[in-house]
Amino acid sequence: MRRIFYPFANGFIHQTKWARDFLKERYKFKCPDIILPNPLWINDFPVRKPIPKRAIAVGRLAEQKNYKGLIRAFKLVIEADSEIKLFIYGEGEQKKELQSLITSLKIEKKCVSSWLKQRCD
């Protein structure tokens, strides 16, 4: 798809210098581009220690984010380690569907769905 459609692009927006260099080197495109880096500065966050046996997913509950795949994969993780738990934080159109999937897979006790309606600070 890239080889077909990218030559028709008027320009590109990249998130990293690596992505920009990769595109230019791999596809040899010569058109305007810009790097818009991620606005989060990792150095601004306090150092945090991982919590054993806990996985966390945060984001919009939408098909593009593939939370269904995450939940199905997590069921396999539970089979390998019965003490681990998944915490999902988010809100979106797939909320009910994801909750139904969690229930149908019988992993309600291991998959904690903490649906949030507001931003976490």
N, C-alpha and C positions, 0 to 999 in steps of 0.2 A: 504494500500500500504506500509506503514511504516513497519508493522509487517512482510510483505512478503520480502521486498527488503533490509531493514536495516541490518538484520543479515549477509548479504553478503558483507557489506561495509568493506573496509580496514581501514577506519578512518572517522572522522567527523570534519568539520570546523563549528564553532559556532560564532555568532556575539556578544553574551552576555553570561555572567556566568549563567543567568537565563535559557537561551535556553539549555546550556550544562547540567545543573542540571535537568531540565525537562526531557530531553532525557534519561539521565542515570537512573533517578528514575522511569520513566514511562515504559521504554522498557528494562531496565536492561542490556544494551549492554556494553561489556567490550572490547573496541578496542581503538587504539590511537585517540586522539582528540586534538584540539587546539582552542583557542579563538582568533579571529581576530576582534578586536573592530572596530567600525565605526571611520574613520579617522577624522571626524569633532569634534571639541571641542566646545560644545555649549557655554562654558564660554568665548570663544574668540570673540563672536559676541556682538555688542552693544545692549543694552536694547532697544527694539522697542515696541511701543504701537500698538495694533490692530487697523485697520481702519474699522469703522463700515460699515456694509452692503457690505463687499467685501470678496470674497473667491478667493484664488490663488492656482493654480496647476502648478507645475514645473516638467518637466522631459521629457524623450525621448517619442515621440509619436509613441508608438508601441502597438501591440495587448496585450502583457503581462501586460501592465500598466492599461488596461481597462478604457481608457478615454471615450469610448462610454458609459459605465455604469455611469461614472461621469456626463456626459452631460445629459443623460436621467434622472438621479436622480435630477440634478439641475433644470430641467424643473418643477419638482414637488415642489422644494424649491421656485421657482419663483411664483408658484400659491399661496403659503402661504405667501410670502413676495415679493411684486412686486418691491421693491426698491433695492434688492440685485443684485450684479453683480459677475460673475465669470471671472477671468482672467487666461488664459492658456498660459504658456510660455514654448516653447519647439520646437523641430524639429524632424522629423522622417517620416517613410514611410506612416503613417496614416494621414498625414496633410490634404490632399485633402478630404479624406473620412470623417474626423471629421468636416471639414468646411461644407461639404454637409449635415451632420447630424444636425449641428447647424442651417443651413438654412431651412432644412425640418421641424424642430421643431418650426421654427419661433421665435427663441430666439436670433437673431443676436444682438439686442440692449442690451441684458442682459449678453451675453456670449462673452467677448472680447478675441479674439484669437490673441495674440501677439506672433506669431511664431518667434522664435529666431534662428539664425544660428550660433551664437557665444556664448561663455561662458559669464555669468554675473559675474562681480567681485564686 
